[in-house]
Amino acid sequence: MAKKFELDLSDAVWRRSGTSEEAAVEVALLEGGVAVRDSRRPDGDVLFFTPAEWDAFVGGAKDGEFDL
């Protein structure tokens, strides 16, 4: 089971795709990793990825691993 822990998001700078004007996934670079949230629920749950996890995700996306 995944562990819950508190992230300090007080200085997070959230970014989303420049082409998205509606709901989107937002990311913030933090010390030690990357945080991800739903722009429609900015006070909701946040996922945190270590640099290695984020690199694996981005690499998989670039390689088409998630294409439907």
mmCIF file of the N, C-alpha and C atoms, coordinates in Angstrom:
data_MODEL
# 
_entry.id   MODEL 
# 
loop_
_atom_site.group_PDB 
_atom_site.id 
_atom_site.type_symbol 
_atom_site.label_atom_id 
_atom_site.label_alt_id 
_atom_site.label_comp_id 
_atom_site.label_asym_id 
_atom_site.label_entity_id 
_atom_site.label_seq_id 
_atom_site.pdbx_PDB_ins_code 
_atom_site.Cartn_x 
_atom_site.Cartn_y 
_atom_site.Cartn_z 
_atom_site.occupancy 
_atom_site.B_iso_or_equiv 
_atom_site.pdbx_formal_charge 
_atom_site.auth_seq_id 
_atom_site.auth_comp_id 
_atom_site.auth_asym_id 
_atom_site.auth_atom_id 
_atom_site.pdbx_PDB_model_num 
ATOM 1   N N  . MET A 1 1  ? 0.835   -1.178 0.000   1.00 0.00 ? 1  MET A N  1 
ATOM 2   C CA . MET A 1 1  ? 0.000   0.000  0.000   1.00 0.00 ? 1  MET A CA 1 
ATOM 3   C C  . MET A 1 1  ? 0.883   1.246  0.000   1.00 0.00 ? 1  MET A C  1 
ATOM 4   N N  . ALA A 1 2  ? 0.485   2.244  -0.773  1.00 0.00 ? 2  ALA A N  1 
ATOM 5   C CA . ALA A 1 2  ? 1.249   3.480  -0.877  1.00 0.00 ? 2  ALA A CA 1 
ATOM 6   C C  . ALA A 1 2  ? 1.200   4.251  0.439   1.00 0.00 ? 2  ALA A C  1 
ATOM 7   N N  . LYS A 1 3  ? 2.331   4.866  0.784   1.00 0.00 ? 3  LYS A N  1 
ATOM 8   C CA . LYS A 1 3  ? 2.393   5.673  1.992   1.00 0.00 ? 3  LYS A CA 1 
ATOM 9   C C  . LYS A 1 3  ? 1.985   7.098  1.668   1.00 0.00 ? 3  LYS A C  1 
ATOM 10  N N  . LYS A 1 4  ? 1.273   7.737  2.587   1.00 0.00 ? 4  LYS A N  1 
ATOM 11  C CA . LYS A 1 4  ? 0.938   9.153  2.444   1.00 0.00 ? 4  LYS A CA 1 
ATOM 12  C C  . LYS A 1 4  ? 1.937   9.957  3.255   1.00 0.00 ? 4  LYS A C  1 
ATOM 13  N N  . PHE A 1 5  ? 2.385   11.056 2.714   1.00 0.00 ? 5  PHE A N  1 
ATOM 14  C CA . PHE A 1 5  ? 3.256   11.955 3.444   1.00 0.00 ? 5  PHE A CA 1 
ATOM 15  C C  . PHE A 1 5  ? 2.950   13.370 3.021   1.00 0.00 ? 5  PHE A C  1 
ATOM 16  N N  . GLU A 1 6  ? 3.318   14.307 3.826   1.00 0.00 ? 6  GLU A N  1 
ATOM 17  C CA . GLU A 1 6  ? 3.039   15.712 3.560   1.00 0.00 ? 6  GLU A CA 1 
ATOM 18  C C  . GLU A 1 6  ? 4.114   16.309 2.652   1.00 0.00 ? 6  GLU A C  1 
ATOM 19  N N  . LEU A 1 7  ? 3.676   16.959 1.604   1.00 0.00 ? 7  LEU A N  1 
ATOM 20  C CA . LEU A 1 7  ? 4.581   17.695 0.725   1.00 0.00 ? 7  LEU A CA 1 
ATOM 21  C C  . LEU A 1 7  ? 4.443   19.175 1.025   1.00 0.00 ? 7  LEU A C  1 
ATOM 22  N N  . ASP A 1 8  ? 5.548   19.885 1.034   1.00 0.00 ? 8  ASP A N  1 
ATOM 23  C CA . ASP A 1 8  ? 5.482   21.329 1.184   1.00 0.00 ? 8  ASP A CA 1 
ATOM 24  C C  . ASP A 1 8  ? 5.289   21.919 -0.210  1.00 0.00 ? 8  ASP A C  1 
ATOM 25  N N  . LEU A 1 9  ? 4.068   22.331 -0.502  1.00 0.00 ? 9  LEU A N  1 
ATOM 26  C CA . LEU A 1 9  ? 3.730   22.870 -1.817  1.00 0.00 ? 9  LEU A CA 1 
ATOM 27  C C  . LEU A 1 9  ? 3.580   24.387 -1.792  1.00 0.00 ? 9  LEU A C  1 
ATOM 28  N N  . SER A 1 10 ? 3.991   25.008 -0.693  1.00 0.00 ? 10 SER A N  1 
ATOM 29  C CA . SER A 1 10 ? 3.785   26.448 -0.536  1.00 0.00 ? 10 SER A CA 1 
ATOM 30  C C  . SER A 1 10 ? 4.529   27.266 -1.591  1.00 0.00 ? 10 SER A C  1 
ATOM 31  N N  . ASP A 1 11 ? 5.652   26.786 -2.069  1.00 0.00 ? 11 ASP A N  1 
ATOM 32  C CA . ASP A 1 11 ? 6.420   27.520 -3.092  1.00 0.00 ? 11 ASP A CA 1 
ATOM 33  C C  . ASP A 1 11 ? 6.314   26.891 -4.473  1.00 0.00 ? 11 ASP A C  1 
ATOM 34  N N  . ALA A 1 12 ? 5.416   25.919 -4.617  1.00 0.00 ? 12 ALA A N  1 
ATOM 35  C CA . ALA A 1 12 ? 5.296   25.219 -5.906  1.00 0.00 ? 12 ALA A CA 1 
ATOM 36  C C  . ALA A 1 12 ? 4.791   26.168 -6.990  1.00 0.00 ? 12 ALA A C  1 
ATOM 37  N N  . VAL A 1 13 ? 5.402   26.062 -8.149  1.00 0.00 ? 13 VAL A N  1 
ATOM 38  C CA . VAL A 1 13 ? 4.965   26.794 -9.331  1.00 0.00 ? 13 VAL A CA 1 
ATOM 39  C C  . VAL A 1 13 ? 4.350   25.763 -10.272 1.00 0.00 ? 13 VAL A C  1 
ATOM 40  N N  . TRP A 1 14 ? 3.023   25.802 -10.379 1.00 0.00 ? 14 TRP A N  1 
ATOM 41  C CA . TRP A 1 14 ? 2.299   24.812 -11.169 1.00 0.00 ? 14 TRP A CA 1 
ATOM 42  C C  . TRP A 1 14 ? 2.242   25.242 -12.632 1.00 0.00 ? 14 TRP A C  1 
ATOM 43  N N  . ARG A 1 15 ? 2.491   24.290 -13.518 1.00 0.00 ? 15 ARG A N  1 
ATOM 44  C CA . ARG A 1 15 ? 2.485   24.557 -14.961 1.00 0.00 ? 15 ARG A CA 1 
ATOM 45  C C  . ARG A 1 15 ? 1.631   23.522 -15.670 1.00 0.00 ? 15 ARG A C  1 
ATOM 46  N N  . ARG A 1 16 ? 1.027   23.974 -16.768 1.00 0.00 ? 16 ARG A N  1 
ATOM 47  C CA . ARG A 1 16 ? 0.267   23.052 -17.615 1.00 0.00 ? 16 ARG A CA 1 
ATOM 48  C C  . ARG A 1 16 ? 0.612   23.345 -19.055 1.00 0.00 ? 16 ARG A C  1 
ATOM 49  N N  . SER A 1 17 ? 0.187   22.497 -19.927 1.00 0.00 ? 17 SER A N  1 
ATOM 50  C CA . SER A 1 17 ? 0.466   22.661 -21.345 1.00 0.00 ? 17 SER A CA 1 
ATOM 51  C C  . SER A 1 17 ? -0.034  24.014 -21.825 1.00 0.00 ? 17 SER A C  1 
ATOM 52  N N  . GLY A 1 18 ? 0.744   24.645 -22.660 1.00 0.00 ? 18 GLY A N  1 
ATOM 53  C CA . GLY A 1 18 ? 0.362   25.934 -23.219 1.00 0.00 ? 18 GLY A CA 1 
ATOM 54  C C  . GLY A 1 18 ? -0.848  25.854 -24.126 1.00 0.00 ? 18 GLY A C  1 
ATOM 55  N N  . THR A 1 19 ? -1.206  24.657 -24.565 1.00 0.00 ? 19 THR A N  1 
ATOM 56  C CA . THR A 1 19 ? -2.358  24.500 -25.452 1.00 0.00 ? 19 THR A CA 1 
ATOM 57  C C  . THR A 1 19 ? -3.643  24.209 -24.689 1.00 0.00 ? 19 THR A C  1 
ATOM 58  N N  . SER A 1 20 ? -3.548  24.061 -23.377 1.00 0.00 ? 20 SER A N  1 
ATOM 59  C CA . SER A 1 20 ? -4.720  23.693 -22.584 1.00 0.00 ? 20 SER A CA 1 
ATOM 60  C C  . SER A 1 20 ? -5.373  24.921 -21.968 1.00 0.00 ? 20 SER A C  1 
ATOM 61  N N  . GLU A 1 21 ? -6.626  25.168 -22.334 1.00 0.00 ? 21 GLU A N  1 
ATOM 62  C CA . GLU A 1 21 ? -7.377  26.271 -21.749 1.00 0.00 ? 21 GLU A CA 1 
ATOM 63  C C  . GLU A 1 21 ? -8.416  25.764 -20.766 1.00 0.00 ? 21 GLU A C  1 
ATOM 64  N N  . GLU A 1 22 ? -8.661  24.469 -20.770 1.00 0.00 ? 22 GLU A N  1 
ATOM 65  C CA . GLU A 1 22 ? -9.651  23.884 -19.871 1.00 0.00 ? 22 GLU A CA 1 
ATOM 66  C C  . GLU A 1 22 ? -8.933  23.041 -18.831 1.00 0.00 ? 22 GLU A C  1 
ATOM 67  N N  . ALA A 1 23 ? -9.618  22.046 -18.318 1.00 0.00 ? 23 ALA A N  1 
ATOM 68  C CA . ALA A 1 23 ? -9.039  21.161 -17.313 1.00 0.00 ? 23 ALA A CA 1 
ATOM 69  C C  . ALA A 1 23 ? -7.791  20.484 -17.854 1.00 0.00 ? 23 ALA A C  1 
ATOM 70  N N  . ALA A 1 24 ? -6.804  20.344 -17.009 1.00 0.00 ? 24 ALA A N  1 
ATOM 71  C CA . ALA A 1 24 ? -5.546  19.757 -17.441 1.00 0.00 ? 24 ALA A CA 1 
ATOM 72  C C  . ALA A 1 24 ? -4.798  19.193 -16.245 1.00 0.00 ? 24 ALA A C  1 
ATOM 73  N N  . VAL A 1 25 ? -3.779  18.442 -16.544 1.00 0.00 ? 25 VAL A N  1 
ATOM 74  C CA . VAL A 1 25 ? -2.844  17.995 -15.531 1.00 0.00 ? 25 VAL A CA 1 
ATOM 75  C C  . VAL A 1 25 ? -1.816  19.100 -15.360 1.00 0.00 ? 25 VAL A C  1 
ATOM 76  N N  . GLU A 1 26 ? -1.490  19.410 -14.114 1.00 0.00 ? 26 GLU A N  1 
ATOM 77  C CA . GLU A 1 26 ? -0.482  20.419 -13.829 1.00 0.00 ? 26 GLU A CA 1 
ATOM 78  C C  . GLU A 1 26 ? 0.700   19.746 -13.137 1.00 0.00 ? 26 GLU A C  1 
ATOM 79  N N  . VAL A 1 27 ? 1.904   20.236 -13.422 1.00 0.00 ? 27 VAL A N  1 
ATOM 80  C CA . VAL A 1 27 ? 3.106   19.701 -12.792 1.00 0.00 ? 27 VAL A CA 1 
ATOM 81  C C  . VAL A 1 27 ? 3.878   20.825 -12.125 1.00 0.00 ? 27 VAL A C  1 
ATOM 82  N N  . ALA A 1 28 ? 4.584   20.473 -11.063 1.00 0.00 ? 28 ALA A N  1 
ATOM 83  C CA . ALA A 1 28 ? 5.451   21.419 -10.368 1.00 0.00 ? 28 ALA A CA 1 
ATOM 84  C C  . ALA A 1 28 ? 6.761   20.711 -10.058 1.00 0.00 ? 28 ALA A C  1 
ATOM 85  N N  . LEU A 1 29 ? 7.866   21.352 -10.385 1.00 0.00 ? 29 LEU A N  1 
ATOM 86  C CA . LEU A 1 29 ? 9.178   20.804 -10.050 1.00 0.00 ? 29 LEU A CA 1 
ATOM 87  C C  . LEU A 1 29 ? 9.478   21.160 -8.600  1.00 0.00 ? 29 LEU A C  1 
ATOM 88  N N  . LEU A 1 30 ? 9.784   20.146 -7.812  1.00 0.00 ? 30 LEU A N  1 
ATOM 89  C CA . LEU A 1 30 ? 10.081  20.333 -6.397  1.00 0.00 ? 30 LEU A CA 1 
ATOM 90  C C  . LEU A 1 30 ? 11.475  19.799 -6.114  1.00 0.00 ? 30 LEU A C  1 
ATOM 91  N N  . GLU A 1 31 ? 12.016  20.175 -4.988  1.00 0.00 ? 31 GLU A N  1 
ATOM 92  C CA . GLU A 1 31 ? 13.283  19.599 -4.578  1.00 0.00 ? 31 GLU A CA 1 
ATOM 93  C C  . GLU A 1 31 ? 13.051  18.113 -4.336  1.00 0.00 ? 31 GLU A C  1 
ATOM 94  N N  . GLY A 1 32 ? 13.737  17.293 -5.078  1.00 0.00 ? 32 GLY A N  1 
ATOM 95  C CA . GLY A 1 32 ? 13.598  15.848 -4.905  1.00 0.00 ? 32 GLY A CA 1 
ATOM 96  C C  . GLY A 1 32 ? 12.593  15.174 -5.806  1.00 0.00 ? 32 GLY A C  1 
ATOM 97  N N  . GLY A 1 33 ? 11.936  15.914 -6.703  1.00 0.00 ? 33 GLY A N  1 
ATOM 98  C CA . GLY A 1 33 ? 11.003  15.247 -7.596  1.00 0.00 ? 33 GLY A CA 1 
ATOM 99  C C  . GLY A 1 33 ? 10.016  16.170 -8.276  1.00 0.00 ? 33 GLY A C  1 
ATOM 100 N N  . VAL A 1 34 ? 8.933   15.578 -8.750  1.00 0.00 ? 34 VAL A N  1 
ATOM 101 C CA . VAL A 1 34 ? 7.903   16.287 -9.502  1.00 0.00 ? 34 VAL A CA 1 
ATOM 102 C C  . VAL A 1 34 ? 6.543   15.984 -8.887  1.00 0.00 ? 34 VAL A C  1 
ATOM 103 N N  . ALA A 1 35 ? 5.740   17.022 -8.690  1.00 0.00 ? 35 ALA A N  1 
ATOM 104 C CA . ALA A 1 35 ? 4.381   16.867 -8.186  1.00 0.00 ? 35 ALA A CA 1 
ATOM 105 C C  . ALA A 1 35 ? 3.407   17.031 -9.345  1.00 0.00 ? 35 ALA A C  1 
ATOM 106 N N  . VAL A 1 36 ? 2.312   16.281 -9.308  1.00 0.00 ? 36 VAL A N  1 
ATOM 107 C CA . VAL A 1 36 ? 1.302   16.312 -10.370 1.00 0.00 ? 36 VAL A CA 1 
ATOM 108 C C  . VAL A 1 36 ? -0.070  16.419 -9.713  1.00 0.00 ? 36 VAL A C  1 
ATOM 109 N N  . ARG A 1 37 ? -0.934  17.290 -10.293 1.00 0.00 ? 37 ARG A N  1 
ATOM 110 C CA . ARG A 1 37 ? -2.292  17.437 -9.772  1.00 0.00 ? 37 ARG A CA 1 
ATOM 111 C C  . ARG A 1 37 ? -3.266  17.714 -10.903 1.00 0.00 ? 37 ARG A C  1 
ATOM 112 N N  . ASP A 1 38 ? -4.540  17.620 -10.596 1.00 0.00 ? 38 ASP A N  1 
ATOM 113 C CA . ASP A 1 38 ? -5.635  17.914 -11.516 1.00 0.00 ? 38 ASP A CA 1 
ATOM 114 C C  . ASP A 1 38 ? -5.968  19.399 -11.375 1.00 0.00 ? 38 ASP A C  1 
ATOM 115 N N  . SER A 1 39 ? -5.918  20.141 -12.467 1.00 0.00 ? 39 SER A N  1 
ATOM 116 C CA . SER A 1 39 ? -6.175  21.593 -12.399 1.00 0.00 ? 39 SER A CA 1 
ATOM 117 C C  . SER A 1 39 ? -7.594  21.916 -11.944 1.00 0.00 ? 39 SER A C  1 
ATOM 118 N N  . ARG A 1 40 ? -8.524  20.984 -12.135 1.00 0.00 ? 40 ARG A N  1 
ATOM 119 C CA . ARG A 1 40 ? -9.903  21.211 -11.696 1.00 0.00 ? 40 ARG A CA 1 
ATOM 120 C C  . ARG A 1 40 ? -10.050 21.070 -10.185 1.00 0.00 ? 40 ARG A C  1 
ATOM 121 N N  . ARG A 1 41 ? -9.070  20.430 -9.560  1.00 0.00 ? 41 ARG A N  1 
ATOM 122 C CA . ARG A 1 41 ? -9.096  20.206 -8.109  1.00 0.00 ? 41 ARG A CA 1 
ATOM 123 C C  . ARG A 1 41 ? -7.748  20.593 -7.500  1.00 0.00 ? 41 ARG A C  1 
ATOM 124 N N  . PRO A 1 42 ? -7.392  21.868 -7.538  1.00 0.00 ? 42 PRO A N  1 
ATOM 125 C CA . PRO A 1 42 ? -6.070  22.286 -7.058  1.00 0.00 ? 42 PRO A CA 1 
ATOM 126 C C  . PRO A 1 42 ? -5.830  22.008 -5.579  1.00 0.00 ? 42 PRO A C  1 
ATOM 127 N N  . ASP A 1 43 ? -6.885  21.842 -4.803  1.00 0.00 ? 43 ASP A N  1 
ATOM 128 C CA . ASP A 1 43 ? -6.720  21.516 -3.385  1.00 0.00 ? 43 ASP A CA 1 
ATOM 129 C C  . ASP A 1 43 ? -6.869  20.018 -3.123  1.00 0.00 ? 43 ASP A C  1 
ATOM 130 N N  . GLY A 1 44 ? -6.978  19.244 -4.198  1.00 0.00 ? 44 GLY A N  1 
ATOM 131 C CA . GLY A 1 44 ? -7.149  17.799 -4.069  1.00 0.00 ? 44 GLY A CA 1 
ATOM 132 C C  . GLY A 1 44 ? -5.825  17.079 -3.909  1.00 0.00 ? 44 GLY A C  1 
ATOM 133 N N  . ASP A 1 45 ? -5.861  15.785 -4.173  1.00 0.00 ? 45 ASP A N  1 
ATOM 134 C CA . ASP A 1 45 ? -4.675  14.944 -4.034  1.00 0.00 ? 45 ASP A CA 1 
ATOM 135 C C  . ASP A 1 45 ? -3.584  15.346 -5.016  1.00 0.00 ? 45 ASP A C  1 
ATOM 136 N N  . VAL A 1 46 ? -2.352  15.149 -4.593  1.00 0.00 ? 46 VAL A N  1 
ATOM 137 C CA . VAL A 1 46 ? -1.170  15.425 -5.407  1.00 0.00 ? 46 VAL A CA 1 
ATOM 138 C C  . VAL A 1 46 ? -0.347  14.147 -5.467  1.00 0.00 ? 46 VAL A C  1 
ATOM 139 N N  . LEU A 1 47 ? 0.093   13.793 -6.661  1.00 0.00 ? 47 LEU A N  1 
ATOM 140 C CA . LEU A 1 47 ? 0.995   12.665 -6.828  1.00 0.00 ? 47 LEU A CA 1 
ATOM 141 C C  . LEU A 1 47 ? 2.421   13.188 -6.848  1.00 0.00 ? 47 LEU A C  1 
ATOM 142 N N  . PHE A 1 48 ? 3.338   12.447 -6.244  1.00 0.00 ? 48 PHE A N  1 
ATOM 143 C CA . PHE A 1 48 ? 4.745   12.842 -6.227  1.00 0.00 ? 48 PHE A CA 1 
ATOM 144 C C  . PHE A 1 48 ? 5.573   11.743 -6.866  1.00 0.00 ? 48 PHE A C  1 
ATOM 145 N N  . PHE A 1 49 ? 6.469   12.144 -7.766  1.00 0.00 ? 49 PHE A N  1 
ATOM 146 C CA . PHE A 1 49 ? 7.340   11.209 -8.460  1.00 0.00 ? 49 PHE A CA 1 
ATOM 147 C C  . PHE A 1 49 ? 8.791   11.572 -8.206  1.00 0.00 ? 49 PHE A C  1 
ATOM 148 N N  . THR A 1 50 ? 9.606   10.584 -7.920  1.00 0.00 ? 50 THR A N  1 
ATOM 149 C CA . THR A 1 50 ? 11.040  10.811 -7.791  1.00 0.00 ? 50 THR A CA 1 
ATOM 150 C C  . THR A 1 50 ? 11.598  11.157 -9.173  1.00 0.00 ? 50 THR A C  1 
ATOM 151 N N  . PRO A 1 51 ? 12.795  11.713 -9.245  1.00 0.00 ? 51 PRO A N  1 
ATOM 152 C CA . PRO A 1 51 ? 13.370  11.994 -10.566 1.00 0.00 ? 51 PRO A CA 1 
ATOM 153 C C  . PRO A 1 51 ? 13.451  10.747 -11.458 1.00 0.00 ? 51 PRO A C  1 
ATOM 154 N N  . ALA A 1 52 ? 13.807  9.602  -10.897 1.00 0.00 ? 52 ALA A N  1 
ATOM 155 C CA . ALA A 1 52 ? 13.901  8.377  -11.700 1.00 0.00 ? 52 ALA A CA 1 
ATOM 156 C C  . ALA A 1 52 ? 12.533  7.951  -12.218 1.00 0.00 ? 52 ALA A C  1 
ATOM 157 N N  . GLU A 1 53 ? 11.510  8.054  -11.377 1.00 0.00 ? 53 GLU A N  1 
ATOM 158 C CA . GLU A 1 53 ? 10.153  7.701  -11.809 1.00 0.00 ? 53 GLU A CA 1 
ATOM 159 C C  . GLU A 1 53 ? 9.670   8.639  -12.901 1.00 0.00 ? 53 GLU A C  1 
ATOM 160 N N  . TRP A 1 54 ? 9.929   9.936  -12.737 1.00 0.00 ? 54 TRP A N  1 
ATOM 161 C CA . TRP A 1 54 ? 9.494   10.915 -13.730 1.00 0.00 ? 54 TRP A CA 1 
ATOM 162 C C  . TRP A 1 54 ? 10.221  10.701 -15.055 1.00 0.00 ? 54 TRP A C  1 
ATOM 163 N N  . ASP A 1 55 ? 11.529  10.444 -14.987 1.00 0.00 ? 55 ASP A N  1 
ATOM 164 C CA . ASP A 1 55 ? 12.292  10.186 -16.209 1.00 0.00 ? 55 ASP A CA 1 
ATOM 165 C C  . ASP A 1 55 ? 11.768  8.952  -16.938 1.00 0.00 ? 55 ASP A C  1 
ATOM 166 N N  . ALA A 1 56 ? 11.411  7.908  -16.187 1.00 0.00 ? 56 ALA A N  1 
ATOM 167 C CA . ALA A 1 56 ? 10.864  6.696  -16.806 1.00 0.00 ? 56 ALA A CA 1 
ATOM 168 C C  . ALA A 1 56 ? 9.529   6.994  -17.470 1.00 0.00 ? 56 ALA A C  1 
ATOM 169 N N  . PHE A 1 57 ? 8.678   7.780  -16.813 1.00 0.00 ? 57 PHE A N  1 
ATOM 170 C CA . PHE A 1 57 ? 7.384   8.142  -17.393 1.00 0.00 ? 57 PHE A CA 1 
ATOM 171 C C  . PHE A 1 57 ? 7.564   8.950  -18.671 1.00 0.00 ? 57 PHE A C  1 
ATOM 172 N N  . VAL A 1 58 ? 8.385   9.992  -18.616 1.00 0.00 ? 58 VAL A N  1 
ATOM 173 C CA . VAL A 1 58 ? 8.594   10.847 -19.786 1.00 0.00 ? 58 VAL A CA 1 
ATOM 174 C C  . VAL A 1 58 ? 9.210   10.042 -20.930 1.00 0.00 ? 58 VAL A C  1 
ATOM 175 N N  . GLY A 1 59 ? 10.175  9.193  -20.612 1.00 0.00 ? 59 GLY A N  1 
ATOM 176 C CA . GLY A 1 59 ? 10.780  8.347  -21.635 1.00 0.00 ? 59 GLY A CA 1 
ATOM 177 C C  . GLY A 1 59 ? 9.766   7.413  -22.281 1.00 0.00 ? 59 GLY A C  1 
ATOM 178 N N  . GLY A 1 60 ? 8.885   6.832  -21.461 1.00 0.00 ? 60 GLY A N  1 
ATOM 179 C CA . GLY A 1 60 ? 7.839   5.952  -21.995 1.00 0.00 ? 60 GLY A CA 1 
ATOM 180 C C  . GLY A 1 60 ? 6.874   6.702  -22.879 1.00 0.00 ? 60 GLY A C  1 
ATOM 181 N N  . ALA A 1 61 ? 6.519   7.921  -22.472 1.00 0.00 ? 61 ALA A N  1 
ATOM 182 C CA . ALA A 1 61 ? 5.609   8.736  -23.288 1.00 0.00 ? 61 ALA A CA 1 
ATOM 183 C C  . ALA A 1 61 ? 6.249   9.078  -24.630 1.00 0.00 ? 61 ALA A C  1 
ATOM 184 N N  . LYS A 1 62 ? 7.520   9.443  -24.612 1.00 0.00 ? 62 LYS A N  1 
ATOM 185 C CA . LYS A 1 62 ? 8.230   9.777  -25.867 1.00 0.00 ? 62 LYS A CA 1 
ATOM 186 C C  . LYS A 1 62 ? 8.347   8.568  -26.778 1.00 0.00 ? 62 LYS A C  1 
ATOM 187 N N  . ASP A 1 63 ? 8.477   7.384  -26.185 1.00 0.00 ? 63 ASP A N  1 
ATOM 188 C CA . ASP A 1 63 ? 8.618   6.159  -26.975 1.00 0.00 ? 63 ASP A CA 1 
ATOM 189 C C  . ASP A 1 63 ? 7.293   5.568  -27.425 1.00 0.00 ? 63 ASP A C  1 
ATOM 190 N N  . GLY A 1 64 ? 6.183   6.209  -27.053 1.00 0.00 ? 64 GLY A N  1 
ATOM 191 C CA . GLY A 1 64 ? 4.864   5.733  -27.466 1.00 0.00 ? 64 GLY A CA 1 
ATOM 192 C C  . GLY A 1 64 ? 4.328   4.600  -26.606 1.00 0.00 ? 64 GLY A C  1 
ATOM 193 N N  . GLU A 1 65 ? 4.915   4.382  -25.449 1.00 0.00 ? 65 GLU A N  1 
ATOM 194 C CA . GLU A 1 65 ? 4.504   3.291  -24.578 1.00 0.00 ? 65 GLU A CA 1 
ATOM 195 C C  . GLU A 1 65 ? 3.037   3.396  -24.136 1.00 0.00 ? 65 GLU A C  1 
ATOM 196 N N  . PHE A 1 66 ? 2.508   4.616  -24.097 1.00 0.00 ? 66 PHE A N  1 
ATOM 197 C CA . PHE A 1 66 ? 1.144   4.823  -23.614 1.00 0.00 ? 66 PHE A CA 1 
ATOM 198 C C  . PHE A 1 66 ? 0.156   5.116  -24.727 1.00 0.00 ? 66 PHE A C  1 
ATOM 199 N N  . ASP A 1 67 ? 0.589   5.019  -25.967 1.00 0.00 ? 67 ASP A N  1 
ATOM 200 C CA . ASP A 1 67 ? -0.320  5.282  -27.086 1.00 0.00 ? 67 ASP A CA 1 
ATOM 201 C C  . ASP A 1 67 ? -1.426  4.238  -27.122 1.00 0.00 ? 67 ASP A C  1 
ATOM 202 N N  . LEU A 1 68 ? -2.609  4.699  -27.424 1.00 0.00 ? 68 LEU A N  1 
ATOM 203 C CA . LEU A 1 68 ? -3.745  3.766  -27.503 1.00 0.00 ? 68 LEU A CA 1 
ATOM 204 C C  . LEU A 1 68 ? -3.931  3.270  -28.910 1.00 0.00 ? 68 LEU A C  1 
# 
